[in-house]
Amino acid sequence: MQVYTYSEARQKLAMVLNQAESTGKVLIRRKDGRTFALVPEQIAPSPLDVPTIKASISTKEIVDIIRKGRQKEKLPEKVTGT
C-alpha cells in the first residue's frame, strides 16, 4: 500500500487516484501525523443488467405470450342457495 504526503497527493492527484483504483487503497499522511485512506467507491451493478440468452422465438410469439398473460381469466359466477 502506497503512502503519500498531503503535498504529494495534492500535486499528483490523478496519479494517486489511479493508484488507489489499481491497488484498492492509498494512504495520505498530513504533517500532524494523521492518516487518511483513499479507497475507490464500489459501484453496484444495475439489477436490470442481466445476461442475454439466445432464443429462437419471434417478436410476434413474444407479443402473443405477453398478451395471453395479461388477459383476465373469467372467474366462475358464485352460486347462491336462494
C-alpha positions as CSV (number, residue, x, y, z in Angstrom):
1,M,0.0,0.0,0.0
2,Q,1.4,3.4,-1.0
3,V,1.6,6.3,1.4
4,Y,1.7,9.9,0.2
5,T,2.2,13.1,2.0
6,Y,-0.6,15.6,1.7
7,S,1.6,17.8,-0.6
8,E,2.5,14.9,-2.9
9,A,-1.2,13.8,-3.1
10,R,-2.3,17.3,-4.0
11,Q,0.4,17.7,-6.7
12,K,-0.1,14.3,-8.2
13,L,-3.9,13.8,-7.6
14,A,-4.6,12.0,-10.9
15,M,-1.8,9.5,-10.2
16,V,-2.9,9.0,-6.6
17,L,-6.4,8.3,-7.8
18,N,-5.2,5.8,-10.4
19,Q,-3.0,4.1,-7.7
20,A,-6.0,3.8,-5.4
21,E,-8.1,2.3,-8.2
22,S,-5.4,-0.3,-9.1
23,T,-4.4,-1.3,-5.6
24,G,-7.7,-0.7,-3.7
25,K,-6.3,1.8,-1.2
26,V,-3.9,4.7,-0.8
27,L,-2.9,6.4,2.4
28,I,-2.4,10.2,2.7
29,R,-0.4,11.5,5.7
30,R,-0.7,15.0,6.9
31,K,2.1,17.0,8.7
32,D,0.5,16.5,12.1
33,G,0.7,12.7,11.6
34,R,-3.0,12.0,10.9
35,T,-3.5,9.5,8.1
36,F,-6.5,9.2,5.7
37,A,-7.3,6.3,3.5
38,L,-8.4,6.9,-0.1
39,V,-10.5,4.0,-1.3
40,P,-12.3,3.7,-4.6
41,E,-16.1,3.6,-4.3
42,Q,-17.6,0.3,-5.3
43,I,-20.4,0.9,-7.8
44,A,-23.2,-1.7,-7.6
45,P,-24.3,-3.1,-10.9
46,S,-27.9,-2.4,-12.0
47,P,-30.4,-5.1,-11.2
48,L,-31.6,-4.7,-14.8
49,D,-28.2,-5.6,-16.2
50,V,-28.8,-9.3,-16.9
51,P,-27.1,-11.5,-19.4
52,T,-28.8,-12.2,-22.7
53,I,-29.8,-15.6,-24.0
54,K,-30.1,-16.9,-27.5
55,A,-33.7,-18.0,-28.2
56,S,-35.3,-18.9,-31.4
57,I,-38.6,-17.1,-30.8
58,S,-40.1,-14.4,-33.0
59,T,-41.3,-11.0,-31.8
60,K,-44.8,-12.0,-32.7
61,E,-44.6,-15.0,-30.4
62,I,-43.3,-12.9,-27.6
63,V,-46.1,-10.4,-28.0
64,D,-48.7,-13.2,-28.1
65,I,-47.3,-14.7,-24.9
66,I,-47.4,-11.3,-23.1
67,R,-51.0,-10.6,-24.4
68,K,-52.1,-14.0,-23.2
69,G,-50.6,-13.4,-19.8
70,R,-52.3,-10.0,-19.5
71,Q,-55.8,-11.4,-20.3
72,K,-58.0,-11.6,-17.3
73,E,-59.4,-15.0,-16.6
74,K,-63.1,-15.0,-16.1
75,L,-63.9,-16.4,-12.7
76,P,-67.0,-18.7,-12.3
77,E,-70.0,-16.9,-11.0
78,K,-70.9,-17.5,-7.4
79,V,-73.9,-19.8,-6.9
80,T,-76.2,-18.8,-4.1
81,G,-78.6,-21.1,-2.3
82,T,-81.5,-18.7,-2.5
